[in-house]
Amino acid sequence: MIDRDVYLTIKDRLFRGKSIILTGARQVGKSTLLKKMATDYKEKNVLFLNCDEPDTRFLLENATSTSLRNMIGNHKLLLIDEAQKIKNIGTTLKLITDNISEVQLVATGSSAFDLRNQLNEPLTGRKFEFSLYPFSTHELIQHSSALEEQRLLNHRLIYGMYPEVVTFPSDAKILLSELANSYLFKDIFSIKDIRNPDALNKLLMSLALQISSEVSYYELSRKLGIDKETVEGYIELLEKVFVIFRVSSFARNLRTELKKSKKIYFYDNGVRNAMLNNFAPPELRNDMGALWENFLMSERKKHLDNSGEHRNTYFWRTHSQQEIDLIEEKMASFMPMNSNGTRRRKPNCQNRFQVHIPNTLSM
């Protein structure tokens, strides 16, 4: 079994009187991580609930604190998998956290949009949130070796690092096609009434062709024949179900910053290539520079999130084509005050660095 970096961060937050919420795309290993936790903490008398089971959903929907206490009994660690499938799950988790404080609750969900919408108000101040992504290079190196990952680098750039793809590399094309054409859309269609699924699919293909380039919502709306607000809404949905993530352009003026275009990256190179049905080897591709940049940006995001480091990320480009691919902003603990009493936004310039796209990846 390949150890996950975020698991170490989660373990540091256990038994502190707050719920643990773990979200991530389908097939990234959330259930596997819960099972490992159940094994590692078996002395806590673990109760594992799978919300794919109808009777489990029945027990948790509209439950009272009394019925929950009777169900949990003397278990000290409660693991709830696929929690977003429970109606009123926010209220249920709040009752457990507030009234059965001796129990550590850990809940997972495959849709950040759906689960967080249900949890934000009931669990305000009562939870730690984490995300699980496809494998990172660091996780794979720890499992095998830097040399082995160096040898497999071209495969990772083309097929990505979803757990099944890593475990069964000979089936990578089939697994990624199934993932791209089925699993990734399940959460979107289950949480949102998509009136134009064909436009959503075309949008995703357009984004796949534009990784590492600036994206204009206006241009996308013209190309796809849908309004700009719909494009932005679809992109937000794709981000919430962990298909893509956005990076804004850096500007001193917040109003200007919001108007500027974005860069959009895929969490996984393999999913991006599956959307285009392009698994050609590196020597036959003309998009290797873009694949490298997507790979490095997603790896950096995995590292920051897995280690619990929260930073604002940007790119920077001038009209004369001067460019910095990645700027990180770590907010200072002391923020100067404006004249109206609000905190002034002050980037910590020491935390900015440029990502160069190399020919080989230094392990």
N, C-alpha and C positions, 0 to 999 in steps of 0.2 A: 504493500500500500504506500502511495506517495503522500507524505506529510504536507499539510497545507499551512502556509505561513500565518494566515489570519487566525488559525486555531490557537496559536500561542498568545495572540493579542486578546482573543475571547477568553481564554483561561484566566488571564489577569483580571478580568471583570466579573468572574463568577462569584456568587455568594456575597454580593455587596448590597443586597436589598433591591436590586433593579432587574427587570426583565432583559433578556438578550434577544434581539431580533436580527435574523440573518436572512438577507435577500440575495437573489442571484438568478441568472437565466436558467431555464430548464437544462438538465443534463450536465451541470458543472460540478456536481458532487455534494450537494447540500445534505441529502439523505445519508450518504456515506460518512460525512463529517459527524452527523448526529449519532450514527451507530458507533463510531470511534469514541465519541464522548461518553456514550452509554457504557462502553467497555472500560474506559479509563476511570470512570467514576462509579463503578458498580457497587462500591461500598456505601454509596449514598442511596441505595435502593431506588433505582431508576424506573420511571414510568414513561414508556414510549408510546405516543399516540399518532397514528397515521390517518390524516384527514381524507385520504382517498377512500377510506372505509366508511360506508353509509352509517353504520351504527355509531362510529366515533363522532361523526358530524352531528348526529342526533343528540348525543350526550352533551356536546359542547354548545349547541345552539340554544340561546335563551336560558342558560343555566343560572342557578342562584348560587350564592356563596356557600350555602349549606350543601347543595347537591355536589358542588365542586369539591368541597372538603371531604365529603363521603367518598367520592370517586378517587381522589388523590391518596387518601388514607395516610399511611406512614412513609410514603415516598418523599424523598428530599430533593430529587432532581426530576423535573417534568419536562419532557421533550415533545414538542408538537410539530409535526412535519406537514407542510402544505397548509399552513394556517389560514391562508386567504380564502379557502373554500368554506370557511365557517361564517354563517351570517352573524352579524353583531360581534365579530371576534374581538374588536377593541374593548367592548364592555366586559366580555368574558375574561380577557387577559388582565384587565384592570382589577376585577374582583379577586383574581388569584393573587396578583401582586400586592394588593392592599390588605386582603383579609387572611391570606395564608403565607405570611412573610417568611416562615421558616423554609419554604420551598423555593428553589431556584428554577425559574421558568426560562426555557429557551424555545423560541418559535421560528420556523423558517417559512419562506414564501417565494414563489417564482416570479411574482409581479410586484415590483416596488410601487408602481402606481396604485394598484388595488389594495395591497396590504397597508401601505403607509397612509393612504386616505382613510382607512378604517381605524388606524392606531394613533394618528397624530394628536387628536384631542384627548381621547381617554387615557393615553399613556404619556402625556406630557410630563417630563421630569421623572418618569418612572422606568426608562429604558435606555439601553446602549444599543446602537445600530451598527451593523457590519454588512459588508457585501462580499460574496464569493464569486470569483471569476474563473475562466479557464486557467489551466496551470500556468505558472510563471516560469521563466527561465531559471530563476533561483531555486524554485521548488524541484525542478527536474535535475538540476546540477546536484542538489543535496541528495537526491534519490540515486543517481547514477554517478556521473562525474562531469567535469567541465570538458574533458576531451570527448566524451560521448556526445554531449550536446553540440560541440563544435562540428562533429561529423554529421549530425542530424539537422544542422541549421537551415540548409536549403529546404528540407522537408517541412520544418516549422514555418518558414516564410510562406510556403505555398498552402500547406494543409492546416496550419494553426495548431492549437494546443488544448482543444476540448479533451476531457479525460478519455472518452472512448476512442478518439482518433489517435491519441498517444498510445493507448493500450493495444489497439488493433489497427496498426498503420496500413496493412494491406487492404482494409475495408474503408479507408479514409474517404474516398469519393462517394461511396454509397451512404456512409454515415452523415457526411456533411450535406449531401443533397436532401436527405430526409430531415435533417435539422433545419436547413434553410427553408424548405418548402412546407414544413408541417409545424414543428415544435415552436419555432420563433414567432409564428403568427397566432398560435393558440391563445396566448395571454392577451394579445391585442384584441382579437375578436371576442374574447370572453369579457373584457372590461369596457369595451367601447363599441358603439354601433357605427361601424365603418360603412358609410354609404357607397364608397367607391373603392372596393378592394383592389381593382386593377390599377388605379392611380397610386395607391399605396405601394404596390409591387414595383411599379415603374419608378416611383420616387426612390425606393431603396436601391434599385439598379443604377439610377443616376448618381446617388451618393457614393455607391461603390466605385463608379468611374471617376469621382472627384476627390478621393482621399488625397490628403496632403495639399490640396488646392483650396482657395477661398471659395465659399459657397454663398450664393445670393438667393434668398428666399423668393425675391421678385423674379429672377431669371428662371428658377425652378417652376414657379407658378405659371409663367408664360409657356414654358416647354411642355408642361403636363396638362395645361388647360384647366387648372383649378385655381381658386383664389389663394392669395398669399397667406391668409390666416389659416386655411386648411393645411397648407404645406407646413407651417410652423407647428400646428397641432399634431400632425402626423410625426414630425421629427421628435417632438416631445414624447409622444407615445413610444417610439422606437428607442428612445433613450431610457425611458422608465422600465422597459422590459429587457434592458442590457444588451441591445444589439449594437448601438452606437453611443458615442459621447461627443460633446461639443467643446471646442476651445475658442474663446473669444479673442478679439484683437485687443492689444494693450493700448490704453489711452489714459491721460491724466483726468480728462473730463468724463464723468460717469454718464452724462447724457449723450455725449458723442460716442462713448464706448458701446452703448446699447444699440446704436444705429448702425454700427459698422458690421461688416460681414463676419461669418464664422468659418472655422475649419471643423470638419466632421470626420471622426475616425471610427473604425470598427473595433470592438473589443477583441475580435479574433480575425486574423488574416484568412483562415480557412473559410469562415462564414462569408467574408467579403468575396472570395474567389468563387464560392459556391453560387452566390447570387448572379455572378456573370458566367457561370459554368466554364470557368477558365482555370484548369489545373496544369497548364503547360509548365515545363521545367524552366528554371531561371534563364538558361541560354537562349530560349525561344520567346522570351517576354520583352515587352518594351515598357513595362510598368514597375521594374524592380526598385527604382528609386522611391516610388510611392509606397511600395510594399515595405521597404526598409523603414521609412518614416512612420508608417502605421504601426509596425511591429515595435519600434522603440517607444513611441508614444503610449501604446497600450501597456508595455512592460513597466514604464515609469508610473503610470496610473495604478497598476496592480501593486507595485512596491509601496507607494504612498498610502494607499488604502489598507493594504495588508498589515502595515506597521502602525497604523493609526495616526499618520501624519496628514493633517488637513491643510492644504494650501490652495490658493487661487492660481490657476494656470492660464497663460495667454500666449499668443504669438505676436510678433511685431513686424511690420513691413511699411516702408515709405514709398512715396510715388516714384522715387528713383531706384526702387527695387532693392534697397538695403533691407536685410531680413535677419530676424532671430526666430528660430523655429519654436523655441519654448522659453517662456519666462515664468518662473515660479515666484509667488508673493506669499511670504509668511508674515502674517500680521504681527506687529510688535505688541508686547504686553501693555505698554503705555501708549495711548493714542492721544495726541494733542486735541484740545477743545477748540471748536469754532466759536465765533462770537455769539451764536444763538444757543450755545450750550450743548450742541451735538458733537460727537466724536469725529475728528478729521481723518480721512482716509490717507494713510501714509505707507507706501510700499517700502519694504525692507530690501533695499537694492543688493544687499549682500547675498540674497537668496536667488538671484537671477543667474541663469547660465544658458548657454546655447547648446543645442543638440546638433551635432554634425552627423550626416548620414555617411557611415564608413563603408568600405568594401567588404570588410570582415568584422565580425562581432567579437570584441575582446571579452573573454570569459573571466 
